[in-house]
Amino acid sequence: MPPAATVGTSTSEFCRRLVTASATPLPPRVARAARRSLFNVLGTAIGAARTAAVDVLLATAREQGGTGDVDPENNVTVAGRDETVDAYWGALLAGTAAHLDDFDDTHLATVIHPGAAVLGTLLALVPELDVDGERYLTAFALGCESQLRIGNAVSPSHYDRGWHITGTCGVFGAAVSASVLLGLSAAQLEQALAIASTMVLGHREGFGSMTKPFHPGKAATNGVLAAKLAGVGMTGIADPLGDGGVLPVFADAVEHCELAGSWERDWEIEYNAFKPYPCGIVAHPAIDAACAASAELDDPAAITSVELTCHPLVPELMGRRQPQDGLQARFSAYHAAAVGLLDGHVGLAQFGDDRAVETDVERLRELITLRPTAGCARDEATIRVDRADRDPICVHVPHARGSLDRPLTDEELFDKVDRLVEPVLGTGAARRLAAAVDALAGAAGLDAVIAAIRPSGISEGENKE
């Protein structure tokens, strides 16, 4: 018999409201936001399917006996790959791949990327569940929303302390999604969060390495485990989101009112944004400005200096001047501005290992000066390009593409996902994926989505090496 929920605590009230919300259809605007977030994060997971980090995880899964050969009936699909794996590796691979290129969804107020850990949870549980598509969409929305509300409660000091908030809050979102899919009660959900609170992880020192995307991957595995343990009777502390829980360890001050908000209105997932560039989001205004300046730049060799006026977070988070590979380049505002000026557009190729060390990029990065300015908004930047025997080029970007004031349209989001998945799954794959996600509310399960993320010709239960 599950333990009774603790009456009147921050966690018990949070869980009571959340379970009530899980039994209620999502408001139409929230359902739309959830579909857009799910479509985007599926695209980023597929786009990273053939990267070195995914290869490493799959090789280790094989060595550890975690591929689908062991239990073919419970195979978990690896997005964009022929291989299948068990539930643990399925969650880890999906969560890691979705965040690997730093191209996934971003909640700008907290800098949480909520979709990755929740996607890992959904895909890992598919083989053992018999729930409809609307339930999957609800679990995805609530898993994202839980992370964002907890993130709001501990921001900004949690991130300032050096935590990687996508990992630390991700485990709560994964536990919520798993609990919703497994049908746990409010009392059991409270215990799942208590268990999850002992498995938080992620610090900013991992930025620029394979361990950064590993954080939401591991959050997914931990969240699923927490929900399953709670479902069979494991218990934890009485109020994991309260004054005696982990949140005061996270932050100098905890705004518990962020946890007590209505689940009928004011959903944070509606403020989830989508990146047009695969790198730290604080550099996106600089990329917009650099790409615009590039159109006026007839000879990059004539550049003598570049000054970038930006928000103070830019040098703090992306101050690496000379990255040595693509993962490091994603956390270099110098690199982001340089490739924008040189190439006039920025995508995965501009953050590849080869482009990170090319001579023209290295030269230009040395000429760039960052000017952090307190009055500069996070989505704002100004670039000045000085050239020999030419007038300077100046471009001001008041709001970057993908910001709340300039969000990606449905067409722009589709184009982004299409560019990610076509090289992996072929022409028309993004359209099939979009149709499967859009039809989730009336679907019998997640089968159409799973089919859309597989290479063509892979059938249920089939494992190809």
N, C-alpha and C positions, 0 to 999 in steps of 0.2 A: 504494500500500500504506500503510495507516494506521500512524502511529508507535506504537511499543510504549509501554505504560504505564510510568511511572517506578516502580520497585519500592520499596516501603517508605515512600512519602510519605503525608502525611495525605490528599491528594487521590486518589492511586491506590487506597488502601484504601477510601475513601469510595465511589469509583466502582465498584470491584469488588463491594462488598457491595450497592450499589444495583442494578447490573445483575442480580445473582443474585436480588434481591428482585423485580425486574421480570418474571422468568421464573417466579415462584412465585405461586399464587393468594393474594390478600389474605386475611389472617385475617378471619373473619366480622365481628368487632367493628370492625375497621379499614374493611372494605368498607361497613359501615353508617355509620360516621363520615364516610367519603368521600361517600356518597350524600347525607347530610344537608347537608354543606358545599356540594356541587354544586347541590343544589336551592335552597339559600339564595342562593347567588351568582348563579344564573340569575335568580332573582326580583328581586334588586337591580338587575341589568343591565336587565331588562325595565322595572322601575319607573322607571328614569331615561331611558327611550327617547326621551321627548319634551322633554327639558330643553334649555336654551340651549346648554350645552356640547356635547351630542351634535349639535345643529343646526350649530354652528360647525365641528365636525370633519367632518361630512358635506358641508357647503358647500365646505370646503377640499379634501376628497377629489375632489369633482366638478371643481373648478378644476385639480387636479393630474392629472386623468385616472385617478383611482383607483377609480372606480365600476365596477360589473360589466359595463358596456357594452363595455369593452375586450376582455375575455376571458370571455364568458358561461359557458364550461364550468368555469371556476374561481371562480365567484361565492362569496363568503362572506356568510352571512346576518348581518344586523345585528339583534340581539335586539329584538323589539317594533316593528320598522320594516319598511316595504315595500321599502326600498332594499337593494341588495347592493353589495359592494365587493370590492376585491382583497385579497390575504392581508395585506399591510402594514396597510391601513386597518382590516381586520377585527379584527386583534389589538389595534390601538390603540383602536378604538371599544369593543370588549367590555371590555378592561381598565379603560378610563376610566369607562364607564357603570356597571360593577359597583361601583366605589368612590365614585362621584360623591356620593351622598347620605349617605356615611359610615354605611351601614346593613348593610355586608357582614360576613362572618365575622371574628372577632377571637381571636387566640391571646393570652390574657391575660398570660402570663408575659413575652412579648416585645413585645406590642402590634402584632404583624404581622397584616395582613389577607391571608392567603395565597391565597384563592380567585381574586381578580380577575385577576392576571397569568396564572395557569394557565388560567383560562377563556378568556382572549384567545388563548392558545396553541392550545388544543383547537379552537376555532371556526375559527381561521385556517388550520389544516392539514386540515380535513375534506375539502375538494374534491380534494385530491391523494392521499388515503390510501385504502387498502382494508384496514382492520383492524376487528376486532370490538369490540362494546361493552365487553367486559371489559377490553380493552386501553386503551380510553379512560379507564375508571374507574381502572385501575392507574396510568396516566400522570398523571391528576389527583391521585391520592393521593400518589404519589411526588414530584410537583412541589410540592405543599403541604408534605409532610414534609421535603423538602430545605431549603426556606426556614426552617422552624421549627428544625431542628437547627443550621443556620448562625446563625440568630438567637440561639438559646440560647448559642452559643459566644462571641458578641460582646456579649451583654447583661450588665448594663444600660448600660455606659459608651458603647456605640455610639449609642444613642438620646439619652443625656445630652449627647453632643457636638453634637447638633443635626441628625443624620441622620434622614431619614424611612425607617425600617427596612423599610416595605412596598415602597418602591422599590428600595432597595439590595439586599435579599435576594430581591426578586421576580424579578430577572433570572436568578438561579441556578435558582429554581424553574421558570421558563419554559424555560430551557435544558434542564433535566432532563426535563420533560414532552415537549418536542419531540424530544429524543434517544431517549426510550423509544418514542414513536410512530414515529419514523423508523428504529428498529431499530439504533441505533449501538452499537458495542462499548464495553467499558469504557475502552479506550485512546482511542477517539474522544470518549467522554463527558468524559474528562479534558481533552481539548483544547477541547471546547465550554465547559467551566467556565473554562478559561484565557482564552478569547476573551470570555466573558461578564464576567469580572472586570475587563475594561477598559471596560465599558459600564454600570457601576453609576451610579445617580442618585437624587436625592431629598434635600431638606433641609426641616426643620420650618418654615422661613420661608414655605413655600408653603401652610401650613394656613389655611383660610378663603378659598381662592381656587380657580379652576378648575385651577391647576397641581398641586394635591395629588392629585386622582384621575388626572391625566395621568401621574403617576409609575408606577403599575402598568400603565397602558396602554403606556407606552414600554418598560417592563420586558418586556412580552409580545413586542413587536416585536423588541427586542434579543435576547431569549432564543431566538426562532425563528431569527434570523439567525445567532447563534452556533452553534446545532446544525447548521444547513445548511452553514456554512463548515467546521466540523469534519468533517462527513460527506464533503467532497470534498478534504480534505487540509490545510486551514489549521491551523497550530499556534501555540501560545502558550508561556508560561512553564511550567516543569516542575511546579510545585507551587502552584497559585493559592490553595489553601486552607491552605497551610503558612506557616511563619514568614517566608518571603520573598514572600508573596502579599499580597492586598489586606486580609485580616482584621486584621493589626496596624495598618493605616492606619485601620480602622474603630473600633478599641477600644483602651483602655489595657491590657487583658489579654484573651487569647484562650483559651478553655477547649476545647482540641482533643479532650478526651474526649467532648464533646457530638457530635462528628462520627463517633466510633468506636463508637457504640452499636449494639445488635442491631437488625436489620431483621426479626427474628422476633417481637419483643415490644417493649413500651414505646414505642409510636408516639405522637408528639406530636399528630398530627391528632385523636386521641381527646379532646384537651383544647381543641380549637377550639370557640369559643363563638359564639352567635348573638345579635345585638342586638335588643332590643325597641324601641329608640328610634334615630332617624336622626341621631346626633350622636356626639361624642367619648365613648368608653365610660366615662371616669372621672367623667362627670356623671350616669351612670345611677342611682346610689344617691340623688342629690339629686332626680332626677325622680320616683323611686318615693316618696320622702318627701313631695315637694310635692304629688303627686297624691293621696296619702293625706290630707294636711292639707286639701286642697281640699274634701274631703267634709264637713269640719267648718266650712268658711268660708262664712258666709252673706252677707257683704258685703265684697268685696275692697277697696272704697274705704276701709274702716275700718282697713286695715293701716297701721301706723306704722313697723314695721321687721321685717326678716327676718334671722335669723342661721343660717348653714349651716356646721356642723362637718363637715369633709371631709378627705380625704387631701391631702398637700401637692402632689401632681401636678395637682390640680384647678385652682388658680389659675395654676400654671405653664403648663398646656396650654390652659386654657379661661378665662383671665382677662380676656377682652374684655368690658367692661361694656356698651357700647352699639353692638352690631353694626349695620351699615347694609344688610345683605341676608341672604338665607337661608344662603348659604355661610359667611359670617362668624358667623351665629348658631349654627351647628353647633359652634363653638369658643368659646361663651360659656356658662359655667355660670350666670351671672346670668340669661340668657335662658331656659335650660333650666328653672331653678327657677321663673321668673316664669310661663311658659306652663303649667307643671304646676299651679301654684296657681290661675291664672285659668281655665284650660280644663278641668282635672280629668283630662285625657288628653293624650298627646303622640304625634303622628305626623308625617307629611310636611307637613301643612298648618301645623303649629305652627312649622316651620322654613322656611316659604315667605317669599319676599321681602316680601309685604304684611304678614304677621304680625310680621316683624322690626322694623318701624318704626311699628307702631300705638301710639297714645298711652298706652293702659292698660298695655301691656307696657313701654314706655320709663319710665313713672312707677315701676312696681314694681321694675324692675331697679335703679333708683337707691336703693331702700330696702334692698337685699340686701347683707349683709356675709358674705364668706367667711372662715371660721376654720380654716385648715389646721392639722392636729394630727398630730404624729408617730405617735401611738398609734392613729390611725384607719386601718383597713384600706382597700384600694382599692375594695372593693365595699360599703363601709359609709358611712352619712351620718346626721346628725341635723339636723332643721330645727325652728327655733322661730319662730313667727309672732306678733308682738305687735300688738294691736289696741286702738284707742281704746275705753275703757269696756267692755272684754271681757277675759275670761281669755285668756292666750296659748295657742296650739295648739303642741304638741310631738309630733313623730313621729321615732322612731328606726328606721332600716333596717339590720339587721345584715348582710344579704346582698342585693344587688340582683338583680332579675330578669335572667336571662341569664348570671349568674355561674356558676362551677363548683359552688358550693354550692346554687345555685337555677337550674339550666339550663332552657332552654325545652323543654317536652315536644314530642313529635311533633305533637300537636294545635295547640300554640301556634305552632310553626314553620310549619305549614301555614297557619294563620290569617294569620300575617304575610305569607307569600308571596302568599296569595290577595288580600290587601288591596293588594299592590303590583301584581300583574299584571292583575287584573280591570279596572281603569280603562283599561288599554292594550289588552288582548286579549279582554276580554269574560268573561261568566259561564262558569265551568267550565274556564277556561284553567289554573288552578293544579292542578286535578285531573288534567288531561291531562299537564301537565308532571311532576307527581309520579309518575304511572304510567310515563312514559317513563324517568325516572331510576331508578325501582325495578327496571325490567326490563332495565337496561343489561347486566348480567352475562350474560344469555342472548341479547342482541341481535346482529344481524349487523353493526351499525355504530352511528352516531350519528343515523341518519335520523329516528327517532321524536322525539328531543330537538329536532332542528332544526325539525321540523314543529310542535312544541309551542311554540316561541318566535316563530313567524311569525304575523303577522296572518292571519286566515282568508282562504282563497282564493288565497294565494301559493303557486305551485308551484315545483318545482326549476328552476333556471336562468332564472326569470322576474325581471326587474328593472323595478320601477315607480317612476317619479319623481313 
